[in-house]
Amino acid sequence: MVVHVVGQVVRPGLVRLRPGARVADAISAAGGTRDGADVAALNLARLVVDGEQIRVPRPGESPAAVGGGGPGGPGTGSSGGGSGSSGGSGAPVSLNTADVAALDTLPGVGPVLAQRIIDWRTEHGRFTSVDELGEVSGIGDKLMAQLRPKVTL
């Protein structure tokens, strides 16, 4: 798989990774971080998606990144951007257009739950209410309360 690593890394650019690689692996493949990188802003354990972009920010900078071609189509890397969604800028993520990588930026949502959200959308069509997110297996009342202000249709 190939991902695009940008921002505060020694060698920004495309890196090849094995399937199952994590954000930490992508940063290492890009030569590691530069001084002033805000690594705490990233989930280093998150699985990367082929075609995504990972932005290593400076302190106070958003890790938002735009990528392409992971499962679900073009979309986002670490936080938000393409597919009509964005998470890193504070804008809500669109349940109807976000890909796995964009949904993965939401609190409590990893790649498996993100795929379940996309599978629900594929089976039932567009979300017509944010409350329908509660019909996705693995999303209970507590998680729903966290997600409600961070998602949109």
N, C-alpha and C positions, 0 to 999 in steps of 0.2 A: 504494500500500500504506500501511497505517497501523500505527504502533508506539507503544507507551507508554513514555516515557522518564521515569524517576523517580530520586530520590536527589540527588546533588550537582550539579544543573544549575540554570541561571537560571530557566527556565520549565518545570517538570515538567508532563507531560501528554501528550496524544495529538499525534503529528506525522505529517504526510503526507509520504511519500518516493516517489521514482521507483523502479521495479523495478531491481534491481542495486545499490541503496544499501547503504552500509556503516555500521557502528556509529558511525564518526566523523561521517557525514552526519546521523544521528539526533541525536547530541549537539549538533551545530551548529544543527539545526532547533529544538532546545529552548533555544536561547540561549547555548550553550556551558556550560562547567563553572564551578562556584563555587569560591572559595578553599577549599582543603582536600580537593578531589576527588582520588582515587587513580586517575588515568587509566591508570597502568601496570598496574593489575589487570585491565584490559579488553583484548581484541584489537580495536583500532580498525579493522583491515582486514577483519574478519569481515563477510560478507554478512548483512543482516538478513532475517528471515522475517516476512511479513505477520502481524500479530496478536500479535507477541511483546512482552515487556516487557524493557527494558534498564535495569538499575540501575547508576548511577554511584556507587561506594562512597566512603566516607571511608577513610583509611589504616587497615588492620587489619580493616576490615569486609568481609564477603563480597559479591561482586557478584551473588549469587544473585537470581534474579528469576523470577516466574511469569508466563506469558503465555497466549495462546490461539491457536487457529486457524491455525497454519502448516501446511505439508504434513505429514500424519501426525496431525493433530488437535491438541487443546489440549496445551500443554506448556510448555517453558521458554524463557527468553530467554537472558541471558548465561551462566547457569551451571546452574541446576537448579530443581526445584520440581515442577510438575504432572506428569501422566501417570504417576504412581507412580515418578518418578525425581527425583533431585536430585544435582547435582554440586558446587555451591558450598558446601554445608554439610559436605562431606567424606563424605557418604553416597554409596554407589555408584549408578550410573545403571542402570536396569533395561533390559536388552536387549529384553524382551518388551513394554514399554509406552512406552518413550521415543520422542519425536518427533525430527524432524531437528534442531531447535534444541537439545534436550537432548544428543543424541549429538554434536553439533558442539562441545560444551564439553569433550569428552574429548581428551587429548593425541594429536596426530597425526591427528585426525579433523576434516575440514572438511565443508561441506555436501554435497559430491558423495559422499564416502565414507559419510556419515551416511545419505544416500538409498539407497546400495547395501545398507547394513545393513537398512533398512526393506524394501527390495525382496526381500532374502533371506528375511526374516521372512514377508512376504506369500506368497512362493512355497513355502516349506518349512514354514510354521507356526511355532509358538513355539519359541524356543531351549530345548533341554533340557539343554544343557551350555554353559558359557562357551567351551569349546574349539571349539564349532561356529562361533564368530566367525571363526576361521581359514579357514573355507570362503568367506568374503566376499572377492571380488576386491579386491586392494589391501591386504589385511591379512596381513603376513608374520610371521615369528617375532619379529622385533625389536619391531614395533608391538604384537603380541599380548602380549609380556612387559610392555609399558607399560600396556596396557588391562586385563589380568587383574585387578589389585587394585582397579580403578576401576569395574568393572561387576558386575552381579548379574542373576539371572533374575527 
